[in-house]
Amino acid sequence: MIMIYQALVLSSAAIALTLLYASVLDLRERRVPFKTWYPMLFIAIPMAVLTYIELFTDSVRFASGLFMLSVMLCIFYYAGSAYLHLFGGADAWAMIFITACVPLFPVEPYAGYPIIAFFPLSVILNAVLLNLITPLGIFAVNCLRRHHGPLRYMFVGFPVDGNTIQDEFGFVMEEFTEDEDGMVTRRYLSFTEAIRRMIRGERRLYTRDFKRNPEEYKEELRLYRKAGTVWISYGVPFILPICAGFISAIFIGDIMTILIQVLSGAI
């Protein structure tokens, strides 16, 4: 077992450093080239193979169950990105590599092991919970800057200048139409409508696409300039919560389990 945990620690260190670097890239450029993962995979894959060899040697039943669970979760992440468009490509690959290479906790976290000690599950749960902090921050900024919009949209977006929207990061939250008299009307896209579009494979309007392909979006840009301001959702790369979820799972533990224990009075 000592060899297993040594392998898991090496894999975790390589993945953590790569996630930190990928987070910087995603914040700066909103893209993470696949080659970013190569050095990490050079270390993590052999360590994952060694881990499973040791696990199968110790208990075939446990190792088989862990392996099948990891495979199913990896398939889910891949399908969620390639077919359902629920994840970005870099986000999906990050979770696939975490799931494949670190199936168990590399060390015992501060809060102890959760009931289901499947490390990748704790990572994604931590990432989702930590990502919930972002809307509160966005709402606070909108209040401080006195931005007025539908309450629910003030938690997920903010208005930007229509003349410089191509320099922002985020997805357009409004649709604009112009009547025969030149009057521009706006309509907020509902969350369910945005989700349906993603599932159907219809691309949401991403602000940086306007800069990359201005001719393709000439009409949209004209309407945005005429409207004056446009509400966009803040494009926080999910790779950041994944990175935070990964590191917090290692050192703190499963945040969901901790919250349940606190609310139930167990701790």
N, C-alpha and C positions, 0 to 999 in steps of 0.2 A: 504493500500500500504506500510505503514511503516513496517509491519510484513513481507511482501514479501522481501523487501530489506535487512532486518535483516537476514532472512533465506539465501538469496543469498550471503551476506557477510560471514556468517559462512561457507557455502559450499565452497566459493572461497578461504578462508583462509586454510581450510583443504586440498583442491586440490593443492594449491600453494606449501604448505609445502611438500606434497607427491611428486609433480613433481620435486622439488629441490632434494629430496632424491633419487628419481628414476633416475635423471640425473647423480648423483654421481655413483650409481650402474651401470648404462649403460656405463659410461666412464671407470669404473674400471674393470667390468666383462663382458660387452656387453650382459647382460641379466638382466631382471627385473622380479623376481618371482611374480606370481599373488597375493600372500599373501601381497605384498607390498601395495596393494590398500585397504586391509581390514579396517584398522583404519579410512581411509578417507571416505570409503563407510558407515561406522557406523554413521558418522556425516552427510554426504552429502545426503544420500538417504532420511532420515526423513525430512531434510530441503527442498528437491525437492518435496516431497509429500505435505508438507505444502504450498510451493509456488504455486503448481498447484491447490490446494484446494481454495486458496485465489483468484487465477486468474479466475477459473471457477465461483466462487461466484460473482466476479465483472463483467465478460463478457464471456459468454459461447463461443461466436463466436471467439473472440480473442484467448482465451485459447485453443480452439480446433485446430485452425490454427497453433498456436505455438507448440502444442503437436505433430501434424501430421508432421510438418516440422522437429522436433527433431527426431521423429521415422524414417523418411526417411533418414536423415543424418546418424543416427546410423547404419541403415541397409547398407548404402553405405560404411561406414568404416569397418564394419564386412566383407562384401563381398570383399572389396578391399584387406583385409588381408588374409582371408581364401581361396578365390577362384582366385582372380586376382593377388595376391602377390605384391600388390603395396605398402603395409605398413608392418612394422614389427608388431608382436603381441602386444608388449607393446605400440607402437605408436597408434595402432588402439584402444586399450582399453582406453588409456588416452583420446583420442578424443571422444570416446563413453561416458565416464563418465562425461567429461566436457559438452558435448551436452545434456546429460540426466539431469544433476544436476544443471547447470547454464545456462538456456536458455536466460536470460536477463542480461544486464549489472548490476552488483551489486552496482556500484556507477557511477556517471557521470564522464567520463574521462576528462583529461585536454583539449583535442581537441573537446569535446562535443560528442554527440551521432551521429553516422553515419545515412545516410538516411534509410538503412536497419539495424535497431538496434537489430539484432539477434546475440547475443554475441558469440556463437560458430563459426559463420562464420567469424567474425573479428579475432578470435583466429587462425584459420587455415590460413587465408590470411596473418596475421602478421608472422606466423611461416614460411610460404613459402618465403615471402619477406626477412625476416631476414636470412633465410638459404642461400639466394643468395649471401650473403657476403662471405661465406666460400670459394667458388671457387677463389675469388680474393686473399684471403690469401694464398691459396695453390699455385697459380700462382706466387705470390711474393716470396714465399719460394723456389720454383723451380728455379726461376731466380737467387736468391741470392746464391744458392748452385750449380748453373750452370748445372742443370739437363737438358738434351736435349731429346726431344721427340716431337711427333706431337703436334702442338699448342693447339688443342682442348683438348688433354689429359693432358696437363700441368695445366689445370684449375681444374681437378677432381682427379688427382692421382700423384704418385711420385714413383721413383724406390727404391727397397729395395734389400738387399743382399739375393741371392737365398739360401744361407746356413742357414739363420736365419729367413726365411719368416714365419715360423710357430709361431714366437714370435711377429708378427705384427698384426695390426687390419686393415682389409679391404678386398676388393674383387679383385681377380686376373683379370687384364685387358688384358692379352695376352694369346695366345695359342701357344704351342711349339710342334714341330715335329722333328723327327730325321731320317735322311735318312740312306741308307745302308752303307755309308762311315763314319757315326758317326757325320755328320754335323747337328747342331741344327739350325732350322730356327724358327723365331717368327712372329706372326701375331697379331695385335691389334684387339680386339673385338670392333665392332662398337656399338654405343649407341642403334640403332634400333635393332640390333641383341640381345643385352643384355635384352632389354625390351621384345622382342618376347619370349626369353627364360623364363623370369619371368612369363609372361602370360600363357605360356604352362605348368608352374609348374616345369620347369627344374631348379635345383639349380645352382646358380653361385658358383664358388669355393671361399669359405670363408677361409681366412688364418688360423684362429684358429681351423678349422676342421682338418688341417694337424697335429696339436699337439694332438688333441683328438683322431684321428683315423689315425696314421701314416702308418699302414699297408695298409689301403684302398687307400692311396694316394702315395704309394711307388714310382710308375713310374713318377708321376708328380713332386715329390720332387727331384728325380734323375735328371730330365730335368732342373729343376730350378737351381740346384747346378751347373750343367754343363753350363747353360746359363750365370751364374754369377750374373745377376741382373734381377729383375722382376718388372714390373710396376703394382701397385695395386691402386685401388681407395680408397681414405681415408674414412674409415667407421665411419663418424660422426653420432652418434645416433640421429635420428630425434626427440627423446624425448627432446633434448636440445632446438631446435628451438620451439617445442611445449610449453615448459616451458617459454621461452622468449616471445613467442607470447601471452601466457595466461597473464603473468604479465604486458606486455606492453599494451595489450588491456584494462586491468582494469585501469591503471593509465594514459596512453597516449591516447588510443583510436584506431580507425581503421587506420592503417598506409596507406592503399591504398586510403582511402578517403582523408587523409591529403596530399598525393602526388598529387592527382587529383586537389585538391584546390590550391596547390602551383603552379602547372603547368598552371592552368587556370587563375592564378592571383587573385583568390578569397581571398587568405590570403598572 
